Amino acid sequence: MAMAEIAAFLGVSRQRANTLAERADFPKPIAHLTVGRVWATADIRAWAEKRRRELEGEAG
């Protein structure tokens, strides 16, 4: 997943997704490409599942 896909999956803005990606508990990217960082979908889904209540209501 790239940042746009993460933002869409989490239901937040790309700016908020970027902020979340800087957290120490956020999964590490699996690659740094010329277009940006890329994460494993399973890692993002697992991270989001653990933080569902925290992320609820974070629109945009």
mmCIF file of the N, C-alpha and C atoms, coordinates in Angstrom:
data_MODEL
# 
_entry.id   MODEL 
# 
loop_
_atom_site.group_PDB 
_atom_site.id 
_atom_site.type_symbol 
_atom_site.label_atom_id 
_atom_site.label_alt_id 
_atom_site.label_comp_id 
_atom_site.label_asym_id 
_atom_site.label_entity_id 
_atom_site.label_seq_id 
_atom_site.pdbx_PDB_ins_code 
_atom_site.Cartn_x 
_atom_site.Cartn_y 
_atom_site.Cartn_z 
_atom_site.occupancy 
_atom_site.B_iso_or_equiv 
_atom_site.pdbx_formal_charge 
_atom_site.auth_seq_id 
_atom_site.auth_comp_id 
_atom_site.auth_asym_id 
_atom_site.auth_atom_id 
_atom_site.pdbx_PDB_model_num 
ATOM 1   N N  . MET A 1 1  ? 0.838   -1.174 0.000  1.00 0.00 ? 1  MET A N  1 
ATOM 2   C CA . MET A 1 1  ? 0.000   0.000  0.000  1.00 0.00 ? 1  MET A CA 1 
ATOM 3   C C  . MET A 1 1  ? 0.883   1.236  0.000  1.00 0.00 ? 1  MET A C  1 
ATOM 4   N N  . ALA A 1 2  ? 0.480   2.197  -0.798 1.00 0.00 ? 2  ALA A N  1 
ATOM 5   C CA . ALA A 1 2  ? 1.135   3.501  -0.767 1.00 0.00 ? 2  ALA A CA 1 
ATOM 6   C C  . ALA A 1 2  ? 0.298   4.409  0.138  1.00 0.00 ? 2  ALA A C  1 
ATOM 7   N N  . MET A 1 3  ? 0.765   5.624  0.364  1.00 0.00 ? 3  MET A N  1 
ATOM 8   C CA . MET A 1 3  ? 0.103   6.523  1.305  1.00 0.00 ? 3  MET A CA 1 
ATOM 9   C C  . MET A 1 3  ? -1.348  6.806  0.923  1.00 0.00 ? 3  MET A C  1 
ATOM 10  N N  . ALA A 1 4  ? -1.644  6.981  -0.355 1.00 0.00 ? 4  ALA A N  1 
ATOM 11  C CA . ALA A 1 4  ? -3.023  7.251  -0.776 1.00 0.00 ? 4  ALA A CA 1 
ATOM 12  C C  . ALA A 1 4  ? -3.944  6.083  -0.423 1.00 0.00 ? 4  ALA A C  1 
ATOM 13  N N  . GLU A 1 5  ? -3.471  4.862  -0.609 1.00 0.00 ? 5  GLU A N  1 
ATOM 14  C CA . GLU A 1 5  ? -4.269  3.683  -0.278 1.00 0.00 ? 5  GLU A CA 1 
ATOM 15  C C  . GLU A 1 5  ? -4.451  3.551  1.231  1.00 0.00 ? 5  GLU A C  1 
ATOM 16  N N  . ILE A 1 6  ? -3.418  3.874  1.983  1.00 0.00 ? 6  ILE A N  1 
ATOM 17  C CA . ILE A 1 6  ? -3.521  3.826  3.446  1.00 0.00 ? 6  ILE A CA 1 
ATOM 18  C C  . ILE A 1 6  ? -4.554  4.838  3.923  1.00 0.00 ? 6  ILE A C  1 
ATOM 19  N N  . ALA A 1 7  ? -4.490  6.040  3.395  1.00 0.00 ? 7  ALA A N  1 
ATOM 20  C CA . ALA A 1 7  ? -5.443  7.079  3.780  1.00 0.00 ? 7  ALA A CA 1 
ATOM 21  C C  . ALA A 1 7  ? -6.870  6.625  3.479  1.00 0.00 ? 7  ALA A C  1 
ATOM 22  N N  . ALA A 1 8  ? -7.096  6.084  2.300  1.00 0.00 ? 8  ALA A N  1 
ATOM 23  C CA . ALA A 1 8  ? -8.430  5.616  1.916  1.00 0.00 ? 8  ALA A CA 1 
ATOM 24  C C  . ALA A 1 8  ? -8.877  4.473  2.822  1.00 0.00 ? 8  ALA A C  1 
ATOM 25  N N  . PHE A 1 9  ? -7.991  3.535  3.088  1.00 0.00 ? 9  PHE A N  1 
ATOM 26  C CA . PHE A 1 9  ? -8.323  2.390  3.934  1.00 0.00 ? 9  PHE A CA 1 
ATOM 27  C C  . PHE A 1 9  ? -8.693  2.836  5.347  1.00 0.00 ? 9  PHE A C  1 
ATOM 28  N N  . LEU A 1 10 ? -7.943  3.799  5.885  1.00 0.00 ? 10 LEU A N  1 
ATOM 29  C CA . LEU A 1 10 ? -8.200  4.280  7.244  1.00 0.00 ? 10 LEU A CA 1 
ATOM 30  C C  . LEU A 1 10 ? -9.328  5.304  7.308  1.00 0.00 ? 10 LEU A C  1 
ATOM 31  N N  . GLY A 1 11 ? -9.704  5.844  6.148  1.00 0.00 ? 11 GLY A N  1 
ATOM 32  C CA . GLY A 1 11 ? -10.750 6.852  6.120  1.00 0.00 ? 11 GLY A CA 1 
ATOM 33  C C  . GLY A 1 11 ? -10.297 8.200  6.646  1.00 0.00 ? 11 GLY A C  1 
ATOM 34  N N  . VAL A 1 12 ? -9.030  8.522  6.403  1.00 0.00 ? 12 VAL A N  1 
ATOM 35  C CA . VAL A 1 12 ? -8.460  9.801  6.843  1.00 0.00 ? 12 VAL A CA 1 
ATOM 36  C C  . VAL A 1 12 ? -7.829  10.505 5.653  1.00 0.00 ? 12 VAL A C  1 
ATOM 37  N N  . SER A 1 13 ? -7.445  11.753 5.858  1.00 0.00 ? 13 SER A N  1 
ATOM 38  C CA . SER A 1 13 ? -6.768  12.488 4.796  1.00 0.00 ? 13 SER A CA 1 
ATOM 39  C C  . SER A 1 13 ? -5.351  11.947 4.609  1.00 0.00 ? 13 SER A C  1 
ATOM 40  N N  . ARG A 1 14 ? -4.754  12.267 3.474  1.00 0.00 ? 14 ARG A N  1 
ATOM 41  C CA . ARG A 1 14 ? -3.358  11.851 3.243  1.00 0.00 ? 14 ARG A CA 1 
ATOM 42  C C  . ARG A 1 14 ? -2.440  12.515 4.251  1.00 0.00 ? 14 ARG A C  1 
ATOM 43  N N  . GLN A 1 15 ? -2.753  13.756 4.614  1.00 0.00 ? 15 GLN A N  1 
ATOM 44  C CA . GLN A 1 15 ? -1.933  14.449 5.608  1.00 0.00 ? 15 GLN A CA 1 
ATOM 45  C C  . GLN A 1 15 ? -1.980  13.704 6.948  1.00 0.00 ? 15 GLN A C  1 
ATOM 46  N N  . ARG A 1 16 ? -3.178  13.288 7.370  1.00 0.00 ? 16 ARG A N  1 
ATOM 47  C CA . ARG A 1 16 ? -3.305  12.542 8.630  1.00 0.00 ? 16 ARG A CA 1 
ATOM 48  C C  . ARG A 1 16 ? -2.616  11.196 8.516  1.00 0.00 ? 16 ARG A C  1 
ATOM 49  N N  . ALA A 1 17 ? -2.730  10.533 7.388  1.00 0.00 ? 17 ALA A N  1 
ATOM 50  C CA . ALA A 1 17 ? -2.059  9.250  7.190  1.00 0.00 ? 17 ALA A CA 1 
ATOM 51  C C  . ALA A 1 17 ? -0.543  9.415  7.292  1.00 0.00 ? 17 ALA A C  1 
ATOM 52  N N  . ASN A 1 18 ? -0.015  10.493 6.734  1.00 0.00 ? 18 ASN A N  1 
ATOM 53  C CA . ASN A 1 18 ? 1.417   10.757 6.848  1.00 0.00 ? 18 ASN A CA 1 
ATOM 54  C C  . ASN A 1 18 ? 1.824   10.963 8.300  1.00 0.00 ? 18 ASN A C  1 
ATOM 55  N N  . THR A 1 19 ? 0.983   11.658 9.056  1.00 0.00 ? 19 THR A N  1 
ATOM 56  C CA . THR A 1 19 ? 1.265   11.875 10.477 1.00 0.00 ? 19 THR A CA 1 
ATOM 57  C C  . THR A 1 19 ? 1.261   10.545 11.223 1.00 0.00 ? 19 THR A C  1 
ATOM 58  N N  . LEU A 1 20 ? 0.276   9.707  10.932 1.00 0.00 ? 20 LEU A N  1 
ATOM 59  C CA . LEU A 1 20 ? 0.222   8.389  11.569 1.00 0.00 ? 20 LEU A CA 1 
ATOM 60  C C  . LEU A 1 20 ? 1.446   7.549  11.220 1.00 0.00 ? 20 LEU A C  1 
ATOM 61  N N  . ALA A 1 21 ? 1.912   7.663  9.980  1.00 0.00 ? 21 ALA A N  1 
ATOM 62  C CA . ALA A 1 21 ? 3.066   6.875  9.523  1.00 0.00 ? 21 ALA A CA 1 
ATOM 63  C C  . ALA A 1 21 ? 4.345   7.248  10.254 1.00 0.00 ? 21 ALA A C  1 
ATOM 64  N N  . GLU A 1 22 ? 4.373   8.420  10.881 1.00 0.00 ? 22 GLU A N  1 
ATOM 65  C CA . GLU A 1 22 ? 5.558   8.849  11.630 1.00 0.00 ? 22 GLU A CA 1 
ATOM 66  C C  . GLU A 1 22 ? 5.570   8.314  13.056 1.00 0.00 ? 22 GLU A C  1 
ATOM 67  N N  . ARG A 1 23 ? 4.465   7.734  13.487 1.00 0.00 ? 23 ARG A N  1 
ATOM 68  C CA . ARG A 1 23 ? 4.400   7.188  14.841 1.00 0.00 ? 23 ARG A CA 1 
ATOM 69  C C  . ARG A 1 23 ? 5.332   5.998  14.990 1.00 0.00 ? 23 ARG A C  1 
ATOM 70  N N  . ALA A 1 24 ? 5.860   5.842  16.190 1.00 0.00 ? 24 ALA A N  1 
ATOM 71  C CA . ALA A 1 24 ? 6.786   4.737  16.458 1.00 0.00 ? 24 ALA A CA 1 
ATOM 72  C C  . ALA A 1 24 ? 6.120   3.374  16.318 1.00 0.00 ? 24 ALA A C  1 
ATOM 73  N N  . ASP A 1 25 ? 4.802   3.317  16.571 1.00 0.00 ? 25 ASP A N  1 
ATOM 74  C CA . ASP A 1 25 ? 4.109   2.028  16.515 1.00 0.00 ? 25 ASP A CA 1 
ATOM 75  C C  . ASP A 1 25 ? 3.554   1.696  15.130 1.00 0.00 ? 25 ASP A C  1 
ATOM 76  N N  . PHE A 1 26 ? 3.711   2.607  14.168 1.00 0.00 ? 26 PHE A N  1 
ATOM 77  C CA . PHE A 1 26 ? 3.219   2.356  12.817 1.00 0.00 ? 26 PHE A CA 1 
ATOM 78  C C  . PHE A 1 26 ? 4.166   1.375  12.123 1.00 0.00 ? 26 PHE A C  1 
ATOM 79  N N  . PRO A 1 27 ? 3.641   0.464  11.305 1.00 0.00 ? 27 PRO A N  1 
ATOM 80  C CA . PRO A 1 27 ? 4.512   -0.493 10.606 1.00 0.00 ? 27 PRO A CA 1 
ATOM 81  C C  . PRO A 1 27 ? 5.583   0.212  9.770  1.00 0.00 ? 27 PRO A C  1 
ATOM 82  N N  . LYS A 1 28 ? 6.711   -0.410 9.667  1.00 0.00 ? 28 LYS A N  1 
ATOM 83  C CA . LYS A 1 28 ? 7.795   0.112  8.834  1.00 0.00 ? 28 LYS A CA 1 
ATOM 84  C C  . LYS A 1 28 ? 7.481   -0.193 7.372  1.00 0.00 ? 28 LYS A C  1 
ATOM 85  N N  . PRO A 1 29 ? 7.836   0.719  6.476  1.00 0.00 ? 29 PRO A N  1 
ATOM 86  C CA . PRO A 1 29 ? 7.614   0.443  5.052  1.00 0.00 ? 29 PRO A CA 1 
ATOM 87  C C  . PRO A 1 29 ? 8.464   -0.746 4.599  1.00 0.00 ? 29 PRO A C  1 
ATOM 88  N N  . ILE A 1 30 ? 7.961   -1.454 3.612  1.00 0.00 ? 30 ILE A N  1 
ATOM 89  C CA . ILE A 1 30 ? 8.722   -2.583 3.071  1.00 0.00 ? 30 ILE A CA 1 
ATOM 90  C C  . ILE A 1 30 ? 9.647   -2.137 1.948  1.00 0.00 ? 30 ILE A C  1 
ATOM 91  N N  . ALA A 1 31 ? 9.407   -0.915 1.423  1.00 0.00 ? 31 ALA A N  1 
ATOM 92  C CA . ALA A 1 31 ? 10.254  -0.390 0.352  1.00 0.00 ? 31 ALA A CA 1 
ATOM 93  C C  . ALA A 1 31 ? 10.129  1.126  0.301  1.00 0.00 ? 31 ALA A C  1 
ATOM 94  N N  . HIS A 1 32 ? 11.202  1.738  -0.166 1.00 0.00 ? 32 HIS A N  1 
ATOM 95  C CA . HIS A 1 32 ? 11.206  3.177  -0.452 1.00 0.00 ? 32 HIS A CA 1 
ATOM 96  C C  . HIS A 1 32 ? 11.459  3.310  -1.950 1.00 0.00 ? 32 HIS A C  1 
ATOM 97  N N  . LEU A 1 33 ? 10.412  3.647  -2.679 1.00 0.00 ? 33 LEU A N  1 
ATOM 98  C CA . LEU A 1 33 ? 10.498  3.763  -4.130 1.00 0.00 ? 33 LEU A CA 1 
ATOM 99  C C  . LEU A 1 33 ? 10.586  5.231  -4.528 1.00 0.00 ? 33 LEU A C  1 
ATOM 100 N N  . THR A 1 34 ? 10.826  5.501  -5.788 1.00 0.00 ? 34 THR A N  1 
ATOM 101 C CA . THR A 1 34 ? 10.884  6.888  -6.235 1.00 0.00 ? 34 THR A CA 1 
ATOM 102 C C  . THR A 1 34 ? 9.554   7.598  -6.056 1.00 0.00 ? 34 THR A C  1 
ATOM 103 N N  . VAL A 1 35 ? 8.463   6.845  -6.039 1.00 0.00 ? 35 VAL A N  1 
ATOM 104 C CA . VAL A 1 35 ? 7.137   7.436  -5.842 1.00 0.00 ? 35 VAL A CA 1 
ATOM 105 C C  . VAL A 1 35 ? 6.769   7.548  -4.362 1.00 0.00 ? 35 VAL A C  1 
ATOM 106 N N  . GLY A 1 36 ? 7.578   7.024  -3.483 1.00 0.00 ? 36 GLY A N  1 
ATOM 107 C CA . GLY A 1 36 ? 7.324   7.112  -2.048 1.00 0.00 ? 36 GLY A CA 1 
ATOM 108 C C  . GLY A 1 36 ? 7.462   5.771  -1.348 1.00 0.00 ? 36 GLY A C  1 
ATOM 109 N N  . ARG A 1 37 ? 7.056   5.778  -0.086 1.00 0.00 ? 37 ARG A N  1 
ATOM 110 C CA . ARG A 1 37 ? 7.146   4.564  0.727  1.00 0.00 ? 37 ARG A CA 1 
ATOM 111 C C  . ARG A 1 37 ? 5.987   3.622  0.414  1.00 0.00 ? 37 ARG A C  1 
ATOM 112 N N  . VAL A 1 38 ? 6.222   2.329  0.628  1.00 0.00 ? 38 VAL A N  1 
ATOM 113 C CA . VAL A 1 38 ? 5.221   1.297  0.376  1.00 0.00 ? 38 VAL A CA 1 
ATOM 114 C C  . VAL A 1 38 ? 5.196   0.356  1.578  1.00 0.00 ? 38 VAL A C  1 
ATOM 115 N N  . TRP A 1 39 ? 3.983   0.019  2.017  1.00 0.00 ? 39 TRP A N  1 
ATOM 116 C CA . TRP A 1 39 ? 3.795   -0.855 3.168  1.00 0.00 ? 39 TRP A CA 1 
ATOM 117 C C  . TRP A 1 39 ? 3.086   -2.132 2.760  1.00 0.00 ? 39 TRP A C  1 
ATOM 118 N N  . ALA A 1 40 ? 3.297   -3.186 3.534  1.00 0.00 ? 40 ALA A N  1 
ATOM 119 C CA . ALA A 1 40 ? 2.572   -4.443 3.325  1.00 0.00 ? 40 ALA A CA 1 
ATOM 120 C C  . ALA A 1 40 ? 1.132   -4.246 3.801  1.00 0.00 ? 40 ALA A C  1 
ATOM 121 N N  . THR A 1 41 ? 0.179   -4.615 2.967  1.00 0.00 ? 41 THR A N  1 
ATOM 122 C CA . THR A 1 41 ? -1.232  -4.457 3.295  1.00 0.00 ? 41 THR A CA 1 
ATOM 123 C C  . THR A 1 41 ? -1.571  -5.152 4.606  1.00 0.00 ? 41 THR A C  1 
ATOM 124 N N  . ALA A 1 42 ? -1.067  -6.352 4.809  1.00 0.00 ? 42 ALA A N  1 
ATOM 125 C CA . ALA A 1 42 ? -1.357  -7.095 6.041  1.00 0.00 ? 42 ALA A CA 1 
ATOM 126 C C  . ALA A 1 42 ? -0.871  -6.342 7.272  1.00 0.00 ? 42 ALA A C  1 
ATOM 127 N N  . ASP A 1 43 ? 0.272   -5.684 7.171  1.00 0.00 ? 43 ASP A N  1 
ATOM 128 C CA . ASP A 1 43 ? 0.804   -4.910 8.299  1.00 0.00 ? 43 ASP A CA 1 
ATOM 129 C C  . ASP A 1 43 ? -0.104  -3.741 8.639  1.00 0.00 ? 43 ASP A C  1 
ATOM 130 N N  . ILE A 1 44 ? -0.585  -3.045 7.619  1.00 0.00 ? 44 ILE A N  1 
ATOM 131 C CA . ILE A 1 44 ? -1.465  -1.898 7.837  1.00 0.00 ? 44 ILE A CA 1 
ATOM 132 C C  . ILE A 1 44 ? -2.798  -2.351 8.412  1.00 0.00 ? 44 ILE A C  1 
ATOM 133 N N  . ARG A 1 45 ? -3.345  -3.423 7.886  1.00 0.00 ? 45 ARG A N  1 
ATOM 134 C CA . ARG A 1 45 ? -4.620  -3.930 8.402  1.00 0.00 ? 45 ARG A CA 1 
ATOM 135 C C  . ARG A 1 45 ? -4.505  -4.359 9.857  1.00 0.00 ? 45 ARG A C  1 
ATOM 136 N N  . ALA A 1 46 ? -3.424  -5.038 10.204 1.00 0.00 ? 46 ALA A N  1 
ATOM 137 C CA . ALA A 1 46 ? -3.213  -5.476 11.590 1.00 0.00 ? 46 ALA A CA 1 
ATOM 138 C C  . ALA A 1 46 ? -3.054  -4.275 12.514 1.00 0.00 ? 46 ALA A C  1 
ATOM 139 N N  . TRP A 1 47 ? -2.299  -3.278 12.082 1.00 0.00 ? 47 TRP A N  1 
ATOM 140 C CA . TRP A 1 47 ? -2.104  -2.064 12.875 1.00 0.00 ? 47 TRP A CA 1 
ATOM 141 C C  . TRP A 1 47 ? -3.440  -1.360 13.099 1.00 0.00 ? 47 TRP A C  1 
ATOM 142 N N  . ALA A 1 48 ? -4.240  -1.227 12.048 1.00 0.00 ? 48 ALA A N  1 
ATOM 143 C CA . ALA A 1 48 ? -5.532  -0.556 12.141 1.00 0.00 ? 48 ALA A CA 1 
ATOM 144 C C  . ALA A 1 48 ? -6.492  -1.329 13.052 1.00 0.00 ? 48 ALA A C  1 
ATOM 145 N N  . GLU A 1 49 ? -6.476  -2.628 12.973 1.00 0.00 ? 49 GLU A N  1 
ATOM 146 C CA . GLU A 1 49 ? -7.354  -3.447 13.806 1.00 0.00 ? 49 GLU A CA 1 
ATOM 147 C C  . GLU A 1 49 ? -7.056  -3.219 15.286 1.00 0.00 ? 49 GLU A C  1 
ATOM 148 N N  . LYS A 1 50 ? -5.790  -3.123 15.643 1.00 0.00 ? 50 LYS A N  1 
ATOM 149 C CA . LYS A 1 50 ? -5.398  -2.898 17.034 1.00 0.00 ? 50 LYS A CA 1 
ATOM 150 C C  . LYS A 1 50 ? -5.794  -1.512 17.517 1.00 0.00 ? 50 LYS A C  1 
ATOM 151 N N  . ARG A 1 51 ? -5.952  -0.578 16.587 1.00 0.00 ? 51 ARG A N  1 
ATOM 152 C CA . ARG A 1 51 ? -6.230  0.811  16.949 1.00 0.00 ? 51 ARG A CA 1 
ATOM 153 C C  . ARG A 1 51 ? -7.592  1.286  16.473 1.00 0.00 ? 51 ARG A C  1 
ATOM 154 N N  . ARG A 1 52 ? -8.491  0.366  16.229 1.00 0.00 ? 52 ARG A N  1 
ATOM 155 C CA . ARG A 1 52 ? -9.807  0.689  15.670 1.00 0.00 ? 52 ARG A CA 1 
ATOM 156 C C  . ARG A 1 52 ? -10.520 1.773  16.467 1.00 0.00 ? 52 ARG A C  1 
ATOM 157 N N  . ARG A 1 53 ? -10.593 1.648  17.770 1.00 0.00 ? 53 ARG A N  1 
ATOM 158 C CA . ARG A 1 53 ? -11.309 2.637  18.586 1.00 0.00 ? 53 ARG A CA 1 
ATOM 159 C C  . ARG A 1 53 ? -10.642 3.998  18.504 1.00 0.00 ? 53 ARG A C  1 
ATOM 160 N N  . GLU A 1 54 ? -9.339  4.002  18.528 1.00 0.00 ? 54 GLU A N  1 
ATOM 161 C CA . GLU A 1 54 ? -8.591  5.272  18.433 1.00 0.00 ? 54 GLU A CA 1 
ATOM 162 C C  . GLU A 1 54 ? -8.872  5.968  17.106 1.00 0.00 ? 54 GLU A C  1 
ATOM 163 N N  . LEU A 1 55 ? -8.968  5.204  16.023 1.00 0.00 ? 55 LEU A N  1 
ATOM 164 C CA . LEU A 1 55 ? -9.143  5.763  14.704 1.00 0.00 ? 55 LEU A CA 1 
ATOM 165 C C  . LEU A 1 55 ? -10.600 6.084  14.366 1.00 0.00 ? 55 LEU A C  1 
ATOM 166 N N  . GLU A 1 56 ? -11.543 5.506  15.119 1.00 0.00 ? 56 GLU A N  1 
ATOM 167 C CA . GLU A 1 56 ? -12.959 5.761  14.836 1.00 0.00 ? 56 GLU A CA 1 
ATOM 168 C C  . GLU A 1 56 ? -13.250 7.240  14.971 1.00 0.00 ? 56 GLU A C  1 
ATOM 169 N N  . GLY A 1 57 ? -13.998 7.747  14.046 1.00 0.00 ? 57 GLY A N  1 
ATOM 170 C CA . GLY A 1 57 ? -14.374 9.144  14.095 1.00 0.00 ? 57 GLY A CA 1 
ATOM 171 C C  . GLY A 1 57 ? -13.362 10.093 13.495 1.00 0.00 ? 57 GLY A C  1 
ATOM 172 N N  . GLU A 1 58 ? -12.218 9.592  13.050 1.00 0.00 ? 58 GLU A N  1 
ATOM 173 C CA . GLU A 1 58 ? -11.224 10.447 12.411 1.00 0.00 ? 58 GLU A CA 1 
ATOM 174 C C  . GLU A 1 58 ? -11.570 10.592 10.946 1.00 0.00 ? 58 GLU A C  1 
ATOM 175 N N  . ALA A 1 59 ? -12.367 11.541 10.637 1.00 0.00 ? 59 ALA A N  1 
ATOM 176 C CA . ALA A 1 59 ? -12.746 11.769 9.247  1.00 0.00 ? 59 ALA A CA 1 
ATOM 177 C C  . ALA A 1 59 ? -11.847 12.829 8.648  1.00 0.00 ? 59 ALA A C  1 
ATOM 178 N N  . GLY A 1 60 ? -11.447 12.579 7.381  1.00 0.00 ? 60 GLY A N  1 
ATOM 179 C CA . GLY A 1 60 ? -10.662 13.560 6.650  1.00 0.00 ? 60 GLY A CA 1 
ATOM 180 C C  . GLY A 1 60 ? -9.389  13.785 7.204  1.00 0.00 ? 60 GLY A C  1 
# 
